[in-house]
Amino acid sequence: MAIPKADLMAKLTAEQDAEIKRVEAVIDERLRDDYVGSMLTITPACQSIHQRVKAELTRRYSDAGWEIEFKDDQRDGLYITIK
């Protein structure tokens, strides 16, 4: 039997779960402090974010009514936009 994609993406390691909590704390703090009704750009204090962590954070913030994107480029590094 084939493994359903949703089942695989839902399995997080303890390290990934901890990473979610760290990034979520940064996002929530910035939203509380700086969100004024438009897009907010957030730079997390890490060099990369695991794909499963991105998927779970995207699900959580989408379910809460936010549009979130994870971006990475050579000049600016990793950053998150949320609106």
Steps between C-alpha positions, in 0.01 A plus 500: 500500500629844411571742782259795481685828454298667776601228748867542418492880521322482837782299661738739667813417691557649845756735343251616236231552764745713701587696185130567441464636852807727461393644164137532608608697807699741282211545255242552776717751682557703184129490413408625847763775494510614139195394295293800389276346235741448212772253410766436762847366421664287767858375511525191719822439692585185302671428169241252372164349585411137427229446236275318747533790742406745223201285406376481860548873562324577172209279606477657846513861382269435204248341736528814717423727201851607400679479165857389569792443264854382563760658274873458463747680277873554489488867588237504776521143627200332656194712577128461551222721370162496668181695440 
